[in-house]
Amino acid sequence: MKSLFYAFSWIFLATGMILTVIAGYNFYSINPDFLDFTSEMSGIKVVETSLDDVADYEDNLEFKTYLEAGDARPLIIANFLERYNSPLKPYDYYGVAIVEIADRYDIDFRLLPAIAMQESNLCKRIPPGSYNCLGFGIHERGTLGFESYEANFERAARELKAYYIDQGRVTPELIMKKYTPSSDGSWARSVNQWMSEMRYDDRVLGQENKADSAYLLEFTSEGSGSGQIEPQL
């Protein structure tokens, strides 16, 4: 009985293998391109994408959106940061971030990076771990620290707007009298210089055409400017 069972099993197995071979032959005869497709697929490399890559793409997309809208302000700030090798990298990300903060508080987009340049050489010289690029809250009683550069710019923008610009301090000289009253005037001259450089997006042109004092409402909703600077083509 067992011999008969094994014999029938072998016959079914052999028949199944023969039918499989025939079916495969017919399939490849009807679809000859399938072999080429599978060989191409074997050469495809899988590229891993990290969350950082996605974030960089989104930042670049936002940067491009500003330029397509005819607003060169993020590019001007990014160029300024790169010109002086600031640790605020990637430059295009911080260009967008600083413009967004400036718009949120309706202040001149050049003011924060100009003060950061004067106070810390664009964040190169700051108390360790403080992220405090603007000399904000640094005095004999201690140093104010922040969780990020963005938090530092955000806090400074909010207070510069409320306690300086809204109170009529609309030039670097007027801000200096309260922000750093011990200065002999060099603080305001330096801030004026950096703001002029960003106005022209060029170091030499900024020096040659520097105004006696920057008007801090020029590129705001309260001033004569629209808050934007068109890209130079």
Summary of the structure (lengths in Angstrom):
residues: 233
radius of gyration: 32.1
end to end distance: 93.0
largest distance: 113.3
contacts: 644
relative contact order: 0.10
helix: 60%
strand: 2%
